[in-house]
Every structure is written in structure tokens, then in C-alpha cells.
């Protein structure tokens, strides 16, 4: 796709909660058009299509992938199905925005990236945090040396639960556990600021099913920087983050991956509060992510500079290492 077409035509693959939230934002954007949805069943796809006024509903993924009127497919399945779903779309010539965690493991992620590059298709992980303007402002401050050299990063994301064993977050076959669903945010936040770590130490509490209920990891870099990241599906946490440098600190006291404000503390100065632009919509909006995808497609880019594929692969390697340290392995990963 190039810049000639004004509206970007979207297909939605899966009909769960995150698909509904993203579609609700898309239909409110004048330069986006949701033209098709697919699910594993006709009834689910038709119900979703009726809810959002989508003209075509498919009871299988392959039909959506083959739809020539779709520019880009948003893959919103559980991450255990990302490799198959996104790969099917890429091979059929569709561009893809794929939910996070990008895949179950780094090997699958590398396969998707290779497919996208082979078919010259746009591919991006749906790490909406990276597209948030206020998060971008924080990164720019850190990169410009506002707090000096980064010493520590701290970030957490925990849900109170409890989740029953039947829930997808407890199901190994669906890539269950806290790390891939929630821990991807603290890890991605740390790597946004510091890149891929050189060493990782991790501990976890595992469920009877073998997924992590709670995981903590200490990431380290050759610069001497450290990051403490934590995730949980058995205890609600502040979902806060902080970045401490040699000359100051930045605190995000709540909702670090979709902040409405952060506070910059610098030695010898009064704290400065940076707030999100009210005109950009509610802080849980996914529109920034959609807007970046459509900008990149119109520009003929194969990936987004805000969410580069090499960065996604680096995060997946870190998640793999953490899982290896704590002993979480999913079905079919024996040779991963």
C-alpha cells in the first residue's frame, strides 16, 4: 500500500476483549475502515460484525487472510496462535499488526519477521506503549540526559485475580502465566530505555499447571544499569514505573504503559509534571497505535520506527531467558 488511498482497510482476526477495544477505536477514526472480521466460528464472527457494523464476517481465518480488500490484519488471538495466524496473513499478502506477547518464543518471532521480509509486508507488534506520546516524551528526556546516566529501572504489572485453572492465563496450551501476558510490559519498558540486557536473573512462583503466577527478574547491562521487573496474576500491584539516573529520577505512579502523567525529579530543582494532551483522548486509547500503523503503511514502510522488529525480537529473547530461568515451558517447545 502507498499513500494514494486515503483510508486504510482493516481486518480483525479474533473477537475477544482486546479485539473489541481496538475495533471500537478504529471505527471512530476517519482514516480507518474495518471491512472484515474472522473467528473460529461463524456465530462469533457474525455477532462481532453486527456489533461494529463490519460488512464481512468469516468463520475461519484463511478467508480473512485471502480477502484482497483487506490492507492489514490485526491479530488478537491468544499469543499461542500468533505464529499461525500472523504467518497465514503474511503469506497471503496482508500486512499485520500482531498483539503482544508477539509470539510464544523468540524462534516463532524470528520466523514471522523472516516471512514479513520475504513477502515485503509490514509487520508490527501491538506494543501500544511505544506509540504513546507521553511515553515518547519520557524516552526523549532520558535520551537527552535529563536525569544523567540511567542507573536503575523499576516496573511492575500485577492483577489481583484469582484466576481459576480453566482460565486462559492458567492454560499452558495458550501460553498462560503472568510473564507473556503482563510481564512483557515491564520488560519492554526497560528495553525501550536501555536495550537488550547482558545478563538476567529470575525467580517465579508456578501454578500446578506449570505456568508462572508471579515472576520477578533482575536485568543487567554492561553499563552498570539494572532493571527490576515484576509481574503477577495472583496479586494486584501499582502498575508503576520509575527510571533513576545519576542526576535525577522520573516516576510514573500509575499505569506506566498508558500514563496520564509522569514526574521529573532533578537534583536542585522543583519536580516537573508532564501530562498527556487531553485532546489525544482517554489514556486507555489504542488510537495512537493504529495511527502509527496507518502512517507507516501510507509511507510505504515495512516496519515502524517506534516499534522496530529488532526491538521486538530482543524482548522475545529476554522473555525466553526468563522462562528458562524459572522453568516454564509450553507444549511443543521441546526443540524451541
N, C-alpha and C positions, 0 to 999 in steps of 0.2 A: 504494500500500500504506500502511496505517496500523498503529497499534500493536496491533490486535486479534489478529493472527496471531502466535503465539509463534515459529515457525520461518520463516526466510527460505529460499525455494526458488531454487536456483541452477541456471543452465545454463552449460556450459563450451563455448566456441567455439574450437576448435583443440586439438590433442593433443600438442604438443611439450613440451619440458622444463619451461618455466615454468608451463604449464598443469598438468602433473603435480605440481609443487611446491605450487602454490596449492590444487589439489584435495585433496592429501594433508592440508593443514592444515584445509581446510573440513570434511572428513569426520570430523575429530577435534573439531569444535566442536558442542556440543549444540544450539545455536540455529540451525544451518545444515543444510540438506538439499540435496544435489546430486541433481537429478531428471532431468537430460538432458545429453547431450554431442553435439556436432556436429563433423564433419570433412568434408573434401572427398571422402572415400571411406567406404563402409560398413565396410570391414575395419578401418580405423584407428579409427573411432568405436566399433565393437563391441569391439575389443581394449581400448580405454581404459575403456569402460563395465564390462567384465568385471574389469579390474584394480582398479577403485574401487567396484564394486558399485552402479553407476548404472543405474536401471531402463530408461531410453530412450536409444537411440543413433541419430543421424541421419547419413546420408551426404551431406547438403547443409546449408548454413547457413540457408536460408529456412525449413526445417521447424522448426528450433530457435527462430527468431525468432517464428514463428507459434504456438508452444506456449503455450497460455493458463495452463498450470500452472507456468510459469517466472516468478518475480518479477523476477529480474535476471540478465543475461548477462555473464559475464566473457570479454572478447575478448582472446585470447592469440596471435593471428596475428602474423607479421612486420608491422612498422608500415606497410609499403606497402599492406596490406589493411585497416588500421584504419578508414579513411573509409567503405569499402563495408560492412564487416561491422558496425561500430557503427551506421552510419546505417540499415542494414536492420533492426536490432533496435529502434532508437528509433522508426522509422516504424511498426513492428508493435506498439508499445505496451509494449515491455520497457524496464526500467531497465538501465543499462550501466555496468560498470566496465571501462575500456579500458587495456591495457598502455601503457607508455611506450617510446619516444617516442610521444606521444599520436597524432600523425599524421605524414605526411611533411613538412608545412609548415603555416604559420600559416593560410593560406587554407582548407585542409581542416579545421583545428581550429575555425575560426570557423563553418564550415558545420555541424559536429557540434553545437557549442554552440547554434547557432540552431535546429537540429532538436529538441534536447532541450527548449529553452524553448518552442518552438511546440507540442510534444506534451505538455508538462508532465511530463517524465520526469526521473528522477535520472540524472546523468552525472558520472563522476569519472575522472580519470587515476589509474592504479595506481602513483602515486609513494609507495611504501610507506615511504620515508624520512621523509616528512612525518607519518606516523602513528606513528612510533617514539617511545615515551615519553621516551627519553633524548635524542633529538634535540629533542623539545619542551621538555625541561628546559634544554638548551643555548640554544635560542632565547629562552626566558623570561629567562635570565640576561643575555643580550645586550640584550634589550629593556628590562630593568630597570636597565641601566647598569653591570653588574658589571665590565666591562672599559673603561668610558668610551665615548667615541665611536669607532665602528668605523673603522679606517684601512685594513686590508687583509684579504682573504680569500684563502686558497690551498687548492686541492683538485685531486686527480688520480685518474684511474682508467685503468689500462692493463693489458692482457692480453699475455702473452708471445708467444702464437701459436707458430709461424706458421700462418696460415690459408690453405689453397690457394685458387686463383682460383674454384673451384667452390663454395666455402662461401658461405652467405648474407651473411656480413659483407663479402664482396668483390663482391657482386652489386648493381649499380646498380638493377636492376629491383625488388629487395627493400629498397631504401633502405639499402644496405650502407655500411660505413665505421664509424670509431670514434665519430664525433660523436653520431649519433642513438641508437646502442646504449649507449654508455658515457658520452659527454660530457654527456648530459642530466643525469647525477647531479651532477657538479661545478657545472654552470650552475644547476641547481635549488637546490643548497645555497647558492650565493652569493645568489641572488634570494630565497630564504627569509629571509635576514638583511637584505638591502639593497634588495629590489625590483628593478624593471626598470632596467638601466643606461642612461645617456645617450649613451655612445659605446663603440665596440667596435673593437679591432684584433685581427687573427688571421692566423696562418700555418699551413700544413699541408704534409705530405708525401703526395702522391697515388699511388695504385696505377695500374697500366697500364689498369685498368678504369675509372678516374676517380673512385674513392671515396677518402676520406681514411684513410690508415694511421695517421697521427698528427697531432693538431691541438692547437695552443696558442692561447689567446686572453687578451687583457687587457681586462677590462671596467672602465669608469669611471663614477662618479656625480658629480652636481653638488656633492655634499657634500665631495668630495675623496677619497672612498674608492675603492680599487682592488681588483679581484679577478683573480688569476692562475689560470686553469683549464687543465687538460691532460687529454687522453685519447689512448689508443693501442691498436692491435691488433697491434703488432709489438714490444712491449717491456713486460714486467711492471713495474708501479710499486707504491709502498707502499699505494696507495689510502687516503691520509691527507689530513687537512684541518686547517687552523688559522684562527683568527679573532683578529686583533690589534687592540686598541683603544688609546686614549690612556692607559689606566690598567691594562692587563693583557692577557692572552692566553689563549685556550682552544685546546688541542691535542687532536685525535683521531688517535692514532698509527696506527691500523689500522682498515680497514673503516668509513669515516666515515659511510656511509649505513645501516649496521646495527651501530652501535657497542656494545661491551660496557662501555666506559668512556670518559671524557674527563677531561682535567686542566685545572683552572682555575689560572692563574698571575696573582696580583695584586701590584702593587707593595707591598713592605714586608710581605708575608705569606707563610706557607708554602704550597706548592702544595696544592690540594684535589682529590681524586679523586672523581669522581661515577661510580657503577657502575649498570649495569642491574639491575633487580629480577630475581633468579633465578626467581621464580615466574612471570614473564612468558614463560618458555620460551626455546628456543635463539635466539641472536641472528640467525639467518637465517630466523626465523619470519615468515610473511606474515599471521599471525592478527590483528595489530594493525590492518592494513589492512581485512581482512574485517570485523572487529568495528566499525570506524568506519562502513563502508558500511551494515551492518545497523542500527546505531544511528540513522543518518540516515534510512533508509527507515522505520523504526518511528516516527520523529518527524515524518514527512511532509515532510522537507526535499528540495529539488530539487538541492542540491549540498552538499558537505561544507565546513565552515569550516576544516578542516585542509588540504584540497586544493581551494581555490576555483578555479572555472573561469577567472576573470580572471587568476589567477596562472599557470595552465596556458597560457593564450593568450600571456602575457608571455614565458614561457620559449620557446614556439614562435617568437615573433618574434626572440628572441635567437639561437636556433639557425639561423633563416633568414638572419639578418645574417652570422653566422659563415660559413655555407656560401657566401654571396655573396662574402665577402671572400677565401675560399680557392679559389673556382671549382668547387665541387661542385654539380652539378645533376642531378636524376634524370629518367628518361624521362617524357615527358608534362608536364613542368613549364615548358615554354616560355612559357606565359602565366600562370604562378603568381605 
